Amino acid sequence: MDRAASIHRNGEIWISYSPDLIHWGHHRLLLEPGSRPDDWNSVKVGPCSPPIKTDRGWLMIYHGVHPTGYSLSCALLDLQDPSKVIGKMPGYMLTAE
C-alpha cells in the first residue's frame, strides 16, 4: 500500500494520510464554513460519503450547516493530490425545506 487517505471533519473538512492505517499525519484543511452568518454553510461543513473517482478528479459530496438546517454541495479534488480542491459549487445543490 502506497498510503491511505482519510477525509474527516471537526467543523471543517480535513484530509490526512497514513502509510499503514495506524499512524496518521500530513493533515491538510480542504474546506471550511462560510464566512458570513447568512451563508448556507455558516456553522460547519462535513463530508457525506467517500469521494467518488471520476476522470476529472475525486467528487466529494459534503454538507453545510446553517442556523436553520442542512444543505448539500460538492467539490472536486485533484486525482493525483486530493489535498487540492480544484473546483467547488458556488452554493448548495440540495436543501431541506
Number of C-alpha atoms within 10 A of each C-alpha: 7 6 10 12 17 14 22 17 17 10 15 17 19 19 19 16 18 16 13 11 12 6 8 15 11 10 15 14 16 18 20 19 20 17 10 10 12 11 15 25 26 17 21 21 26 23 21 16 12 13 19 12 14 11 7 11 20 21 22 20 18 20 21 27 20 18 13 8 13 19 19 21 22 20 19 22 24 16 16 9 10 18 20 15 17 14 13 15 10 9 14 17 12 11 13 8 7
